[in-house]
Amino acid sequence: MSGNWAGRSGTLESRSRSTEDAPGGRADRPALFGLRIDALTLEQSVDRCMAAVAGWQPIEVGVVNAAKIVRMRGDRRLHDAVAGADLVLADGQSVVWASRFLGAPLPERVAGIDLFTALLAAAERAGRSVYLLGATREVLAGTVAEVRRRHPGLAIAGARDGYFSDEEAGTVADEIRASGADLLFLGMTSPKKELFCARYGERTGALVIHGVGGSFDVLAGLVRRAPERWQRLGLEWLYRMLQEPRRLGPRYLETNAKFISLTLATRFQRRHQGEIS
């Protein structure tokens, strides 16, 4: 959908961008696990987004971690929604490690929550407005309060909880457009946030759309984020699992095993094809 919203189709099929038909001249988008991931740092990602706002060139941001890559293998709609994003970033450290192991290194992890908070600060400096969509009403209220505390000069054009039906989604998009928000952040789980972006991103009129997952829970104080040392070691998933071992333990262990298997299979295939030594 690069360029402007007018050139963007609202269907998932037309938005899919495979590794074969990605635009030429995008050497900063190495092919990994069947999609293109942008080789950008956090600072570069923020600059790319704010340049899109300044130039009135709408941009949709997608992020991937090990769990989402595994899920995308069996969910075509999710795959197409992520692959159709203008900017696809490595949200998980495991994806960065895998990129190096597979000979297509990414410079660093760009966590969705880090991009979210950095864009809030950038929007405040630039005099731009934001819209917060997602979570429960209570969590959303806590998120709005924390954003206002951190960024008193930031214009919050609107906020709405994420509990709406598919039939109501179009009306939600119209409400966002009516707010005039420049940046839209979706605090929803996958694949709801990706599918909303794919179907209604253009309709919202926002210039930057970024799905931030559970970031609202963190800002609202409901979930503790891992200390920076754990983040640097790529163990943020483990810290999160230790907070809810019964619920998250089996899921994380299964997903990590599948991702390791996928990475090893991909390396074997690339070596067989002579892409890496």
HUMOUR-V474510 format. One record per residue. N is the residue number from 1. SS is DSSP state (H for helix, E for strand, C for the rest). PSI is psi as a letter, one per 40 degrees, with the letter a starting at -180 (999 if undefined). OMEGA is omega in degrees with one decimal (* if undefined). Layout:
BEGIN
<<N	SS	PSI	OMEGA> <N	SS	PSI	OMEGA>>
END
This chain:
BEGIN
<<1	C	e	-178.1> <2	C	i	175.5> <3	C	c	176.2> <4	C	i	-176.1> <5	H	d	-176.5> <6	H	d	-178.3> <7	H	e	-176.0> <8	C	h	177.9> <9	C	i	178.9> <10	C	e	-178.0> <11	C	i	-180.0> <12	H	d	-175.1> <13	H	d	-176.7> <14	H	e	-178.2> <15	H	e	-177.8> <16	C	h	178.8> <17	C	h	-178.9> <18	C	i	179.4> <19	C	d	-179.2> <20	C	d	-174.1> <21	C	e	176.2> <22	C	i	-177.0> <23	C	i	178.2> <24	C	i	178.5> <25	C	e	179.7> <26	C	g	-179.5> <27	C	e	179.9> <28	C	e	179.5> <29	E	g	179.1> <30	E	i	180.0> <31	E	h	179.2> <32	E	h	175.4> <33	C	f	174.6> <34	C	e	174.7> <35	E	i	179.3> <36	E	h	178.2> <37	E	h	-176.9> <38	E	h	-179.8> <39	C	g	-176.9> <40	C	i	171.4> <41	C	i	176.7> <42	H	d	-179.1> <43	H	d	179.0> <44	H	d	179.4> <45	H	d	177.0> <46	H	d	179.6> <47	H	d	179.6> <48	H	d	-179.2> <49	H	d	-177.6> <50	H	d	174.2> <51	H	d	177.2> <52	H	d	178.4> <53	H	d	-178.1> <54	H	d	-178.3> <55	C	e	-179.8> <56	C	f	179.0> <57	C	g	-175.0> <58	C	i	-178.3> <59	E	h	176.9> <60	E	h	-177.1> <61	E	h	174.0> <62	E	i	178.1> <63	E	i	-179.6> <64	E	i	170.5> <65	C	a	-176.8> <66	H	d	-177.1> <67	H	d	-178.2> <68	H	d	177.9> <69	H	d	177.2> <70	H	d	-178.7> <71	H	d	-179.3> <72	H	d	-179.9> <73	H	d	-178.5> <74	H	e	-177.9> <75	C	g	-175.3> <76	H	d	-179.7> <77	H	d	178.0> <78	H	d	178.9> <79	H	d	-177.3> <80	H	d	179.5> <81	H	d	179.7> <82	H	d	-178.4> <83	H	d	179.8> <84	C	e	179.3> <85	C	i	-179.4> <86	C	d	-178.4> <87	E	h	178.8> <88	E	h	-172.1> <89	E	i	179.6> <90	E	h	-179.6> <91	C	d	-178.1> <92	C	i	178.5> <93	H	d	179.6> <94	H	d	177.8> <95	H	d	177.5> <96	H	d	177.8> <97	H	d	-179.8> <98	H	d	-179.3> <99	H	d	179.0> <100	H	d	178.9> <101	H	d	-177.2> <102	C	e	175.2> <103	C	e	177.7> <104	C	g	-169.2> <105	C	h	171.5> <106	C	i	-173.0> <107	C	d	-178.4> <108	C	i	174.2> <109	C	h	173.7> <110	C	g	-177.5> <111	C	h	-178.8> <112	H	d	-179.3> <113	H	d	178.2> <114	H	d	177.0> <115	H	d	178.3> <116	H	d	-176.9> <117	H	d	178.2> <118	H	d	178.9> <119	H	d	174.6> <120	H	d	179.6> <121	H	d	-179.5> <122	H	d	179.0> <123	H	d	177.7> <124	H	d	-179.7> <125	H	d	-176.0> <126	H	e	-179.6> <127	C	f	-179.4> <128	C	i	-177.7> <129	E	i	-178.4> <130	E	i	175.4> <131	E	h	-179.4> <132	E	h	-177.2> <133	E	h	175.5> <134	E	i	178.3> <135	C	a	175.8> <136	C	i	179.6> <137	H	d	-178.6> <138	H	d	179.0> <139	H	d	179.6> <140	H	d	179.2> <141	H	d	177.5> <142	H	d	178.9> <143	H	d	179.1> <144	H	d	-179.7> <145	H	d	-179.4> <146	H	d	177.4> <147	H	d	178.6> <148	H	d	178.3> <149	H	d	-178.6> <150	H	d	-173.6> <151	C	g	-176.7> <152	C	d	-179.5> <153	C	e	-177.4> <154	C	h	177.9> <155	E	h	174.7> <156	E	h	-174.6> <157	E	d	-179.6> <158	E	i	178.7> <159	E	i	180.0> <160	E	i	178.2> <161	C	i	-174.6> <162	C	e	-177.8> <163	C	g	177.0> <164	C	i	-177.3> <165	C	i	176.2> <166	H	d	-179.8> <167	H	d	-179.0> <168	H	e	-172.8> <169	H	d	179.9> <170	H	d	178.1> <171	H	d	177.1> <172	H	d	178.9> <173	H	d	178.9> <174	H	d	177.8> <175	H	d	179.0> <176	H	d	178.0> <177	H	d	-178.9> <178	H	d	179.7> <179	H	d	-178.7> <180	C	e	-177.7> <181	C	h	177.4> <182	C	d	-178.6> <183	E	h	179.9> <184	E	h	178.2> <185	E	h	-177.1> <186	E	h	177.9> <187	E	g	-177.3> <188	C	i	176.7> <189	C	i	174.6> <190	C	i	4.1> <191	C	e	-174.6> <192	H	d	-176.4> <193	H	d	-179.8> <194	H	d	-179.3> <195	H	d	175.9> <196	H	d	178.8> <197	H	d	-176.8> <198	H	d	-174.1> <199	H	d	-171.5> <200	H	e	-178.9> <201	H	d	179.7> <202	H	d	-175.7> <203	H	d	179.7> <204	H	d	-178.8> <205	C	e	-179.9> <206	C	i	-178.5> <207	C	d	173.6> <208	E	h	177.6> <209	E	h	-175.7> <210	E	h	175.8> <211	E	h	-171.8> <212	C	e	174.0> <213	C	b	-177.2> <214	C	e	-177.7> <215	H	d	178.8> <216	H	d	179.4> <217	H	d	-179.7> <218	H	d	-179.2> <219	H	d	-179.5> <220	C	e	177.2> <221	C	e	-179.4> <222	C	d	-178.6> <223	C	h	177.0> <224	C	h	175.8> <225	C	i	-179.7> <226	C	i	174.5> <227	C	i	-175.6> <228	H	d	179.6> <229	H	d	176.7> <230	H	d	179.2> <231	H	d	-179.2> <232	H	d	179.6> <233	C	e	180.0> <234	C	f	-175.0> <235	C	f	179.7> <236	H	d	178.1> <237	H	d	-179.7> <238	H	d	178.0> <239	H	d	179.0> <240	H	d	-178.9> <241	H	d	-179.5> <242	H	d	176.8> <243	H	d	179.1> <244	C	g	-173.2> <245	H	d	-177.7> <246	H	d	-177.8> <247	H	d	-172.5> <248	H	d	-175.6> <249	H	c	-179.1> <250	H	d	-178.6> <251	H	d	-178.1> <252	H	d	-178.5> <253	H	d	178.1> <254	H	d	-179.2> <255	H	d	-179.5> <256	H	d	178.7> <257	H	d	179.5> <258	H	d	-179.4> <259	H	d	177.4> <260	H	d	178.6> <261	H	d	178.9> <262	H	d	179.9> <263	H	d	179.0> <264	H	d	178.9> <265	H	d	179.6> <266	H	d	177.9> <267	H	d	178.1> <268	H	d	179.6> <269	H	d	-179.3> <270	H	d	177.0> <271	H	d	179.3> <272	H	d	179.6> <273	C	e	177.4> <274	C	e	-179.1> <275	C	d	174.9> <276	C	i	-177.9> <277	C	999	*>>
END
